[in-house]
Amino acid sequence: MKYRIWLLFIAAPLAIFSSSVPSRADSQARIVRLSDIEGDIEIDRGGGQGFQRAVLNLPMIEGTKLRAGYDGYAEVEFEDSTTVRITPGTTVEFPRLELESSGAKATTVNVLEGIAYVSYAGTKGDEFLLTFDGEKVPLLKAAHIRLEMGHTKARLSVFSGDLQVESPSGPIEVKKKRAMVFALNDQTAPTEPIALAKIQSDEWDARLEEYHERYSKSGVYRNPAFGYGFSDLMYFGSFSDLPVCGLAWRPFLASASWDPFAAGGWAWYPGSGYSWVSAYPWGWAPYHYGSWQMCPGVGWAWQPGAASTWRGLDNCPDPQRHPHVLPPPHPPAEVGTAAVAQANGAHNIPPVAGANGLRNIPFSIPAQLAGPLVLRRNSAGLGVPRGAIPDMHRVSQQVERHGSVATFAYPQQSGGVTSFGRGGTSGSYPSSSSHSSSSSSQQGGGSRSGSVSTSHSSGGSSAPSMGSSAGSSASSGGRTGGATTTPK
C-alpha cells in the first residue's frame, strides 16, 4: 500500500503573512529563480517580515533583497539564463523585474555591499541595469562582470564584453579585461581603467560559468522563452522518447514508483497566494510550465509544452494521467498561515546520506574526502551538488540495478573565496583569507578532473525536512589560496 506522510517543517523561510485575499490574476507576473544556495543565505521579499532564511528554487519577485552571511554563496537565474551571484557578506536587491507590453524584460539589480558577479546573456530587446552608490551600468550586450564594494571604494571588473558606466561625473567606457575603481559617497571621478586583477572568488564563479556553459548546450530541447533551469535539467536528468507520452524528461535516480511531488513546500505570496517550491536541485522549470505525465511502464515524466503553459506563481500541482494512488499536494486553506510549508515524505523517497544528509541544502564535500555520498533509488538528485558526479547517467543505472551506490568524489583543490565582510575594510579591499563553509565547494560546478569511484551500499541516514540549515563544523577544504589585490 502506497501512502504519503505529510511533514510540517520550518515555515519561516517560506511564509509571508498578509490579510489580503490571494488573487490569481497576476499569474503571468515576472519571477526569477533562486537557483543555487550554499551556507547562510537570507531573503527579504518585502512583505514586512524582514530577512528570513532562503530555500532553493524560491521564486523571487520585484522588490526582493538577498543577503549572504559569513559562509553564504548564492546564484539567481533569470529567464534567458542570465545570472547574478553573490559571495559572503554581500547584499543585493532587485527593485525592478518588469515585463513590458512588448514582451521585453526590464531588470535592475542594485548592489548594496560585498562582491557580486553578473553574467548577462544579452537577449535582444531586454534591459538590464546594474547600480551601486549612484553609479549606473546598463548592460546592452552579453557581458561577464564583477563588482566589489567596500566602505569607501568600489571596483568594477569586466571579464568579457564592453561596458559604458553612466557615472555622475560623466560616461566612462570599460573594456574587457579592464577594471575601474570608484570613490563612494562623493563626486570624485573614477580612476582610469586599470588591468583586471584576479580575486579568490573568481574560481567559484568560473566553475558555475563552466557548469552552465557545458550543460545548457546538451540535450534535445530548449525553450527560448524560459531558458532558466535548463542546465540543471540536463545535468540531473535527460529527455527521451517514452511510450504513450512521447518526448519527455525524467530525472536520474528515479524509478517508475518515484513521485515528483515528494519533496517541496508552499510559499505564500500576497496577491498571488501559495506557490509550490520544489526541493529538488533541478526543480524549477518542471514546476512552473508544461506538465507532469504518468507514462505507462516508466513513471512520471515532464513535458515542457508551449510557452503559453507558463504558470508563474500559480503553479499548484496538476499532473496528467494521474493514477490517483498518491494525490498531488494541495496548498493550505488558510490565507498566509504560519503552517505553510509541507513536504510529502512518501515512503519510496529515501533519505539522502552524506556529510550531513540534508534534503534540500547541499552538504559539504571538502577537499579531503568527507565520506561516501550514498545515492539511492528515487532520491532523484536530492543532496547532489551541481557537477559533483561527472556521469550521473551511469551512476543512475548502477543505482537502478543495485538500489544504492556509494560514490566517492575527489574534488580538486581550488582558490578560496574572499571573505568580504559587510562593508569590507574601510578604504581597502579584503585581504587573502581561507574560508570555512558548511556547503560544498563542488556546488559551483564541481571538479571535472577529479576521479569518482562507486561501490554498492545499503546504509544511510535520515534527512531533515526542507528548510534545515547545514551544520557549522564542515571542513574548509577547496577554497583556500589565491590573492586579493588592493588598489592604491
Secondary structure, DSSP 8 states (H G I E B T S, - for coil): -----EEE---TTT----SS----TTTT---EEEEEEESSEEEE-SSSS--EE--TT-EE-TTEEEEE-TT-EEEEE-TTS-EEEE-TT-EEEEEEEEE-TTS-EEEEEEEEEEEEEEEE---TT-EEEEEETTEEEEE-S-EEEEEEE-SSEEEEEEEES-EEEEETTEEEEE-TTEEEEEETTS-------EE----TTHHHHHHHHHHHHHHHT-SS---TT--TTHHHHHHHEEEEEETTTEEEEEESS--TT--TTSSEEEEEETTTEEEEEE-STT-SGGGTSSEEEEETTTEEEEE---GGG--TT------BS--SSS------SSTT-S---EEE--TTS---BSSS--SSS-----SS----EEEETT-TTTT--TTSSS-HHHHHHHHHHHSEEEEEE------------TT-STTS---------SS-GGGGS--SSS-EEEEE---------TT----S----TT----------
